[in-house]
Amino acid sequence: MSNFKIDSSTNIIKLNNQTYIPFQLHQLPKYYQEIPLSEQFNLKGYCYINYNSLKSHNFDIHTLNKDLDYTQKR
């Protein structure tokens, strides 16, 4: 049986002890073509990529897409 958990604030999905990071189309990494299709899937307009297949682990996954509905305030 598969385990499924989604963090509603960051949209990070944990599926079968694997972490998937959401990317919008304009945020995809430059080496996106090198990532195997088995390590990614699309859901609700986001491309989810397995954290282990990303080349750079130097970013904080807790701040990705934090302000999805952000509008500039004046």
C-alpha positions as CSV (number, residue, x, y, z in Angstrom):
1,M,0.0,0.0,0.0
2,S,1.3,3.4,-0.9
3,N,1.7,6.3,1.6
4,F,0.6,9.7,0.3
5,K,1.1,13.0,2.2
6,I,0.8,16.5,0.9
7,D,1.9,19.7,2.7
8,S,-0.8,22.2,2.0
9,S,1.4,25.3,2.6
10,T,4.3,24.3,0.2
11,N,2.5,21.7,-2.0
12,I,5.4,19.2,-1.4
13,I,4.2,15.6,-1.9
14,K,5.6,12.6,-0.1
15,L,4.7,9.4,-1.9
16,N,6.2,6.0,-0.8
17,N,9.0,7.7,1.2
18,Q,10.0,9.8,-1.8
19,T,9.7,13.6,-1.8
20,Y,8.4,15.4,-4.9
21,I,9.0,19.1,-5.3
22,P,6.4,21.2,-7.3
23,F,7.6,23.4,-10.2
24,Q,5.6,25.6,-12.5
25,L,6.5,25.5,-16.2
26,H,8.6,28.7,-16.1
27,Q,10.5,27.3,-13.0
28,L,11.7,24.0,-14.4
29,P,15.4,23.4,-14.1
30,K,17.6,23.9,-17.1
31,Y,18.5,20.2,-17.1
32,Y,14.9,19.1,-17.1
33,Q,15.3,16.9,-20.2
34,E,17.9,14.8,-18.3
35,I,15.4,13.8,-15.6
36,P,13.7,10.5,-16.3
37,L,10.0,10.5,-16.8
38,S,9.7,7.9,-14.0
39,E,11.0,10.5,-11.5
40,Q,8.3,13.1,-12.3
41,F,4.6,13.6,-12.8
42,N,2.1,16.4,-13.4
43,L,-0.7,17.3,-11.1
44,K,-3.0,20.5,-11.0
45,G,-0.7,22.5,-13.2
46,Y,2.5,21.7,-11.4
47,C,5.3,19.4,-12.5
48,Y,6.4,17.4,-9.5
49,I,10.1,16.2,-9.6
50,N,11.6,13.7,-7.3
51,Y,14.0,15.5,-4.9
52,N,16.7,12.9,-5.3
53,S,16.9,13.5,-9.1
54,L,17.6,17.2,-8.7
55,K,21.2,18.0,-9.2
56,S,21.4,20.8,-6.7
57,H,20.2,20.2,-3.2
58,N,21.3,23.6,-1.9
59,F,17.9,25.2,-1.9
60,D,15.4,25.3,0.9
61,I,12.4,23.2,-0.1
62,H,10.2,24.9,2.6
63,T,10.1,28.2,0.7
64,L,9.3,26.9,-2.8
65,N,6.0,28.3,-4.1
66,K,5.2,29.7,-0.7
67,D,3.2,32.6,-2.0
68,L,1.3,31.0,-4.9
69,D,-1.5,33.6,-4.8
70,Y,0.8,36.5,-4.1
71,T,-0.3,39.9,-5.4
72,Q,1.8,43.0,-5.1
73,K,0.6,45.2,-2.2
74,R,1.0,48.9,-2.1
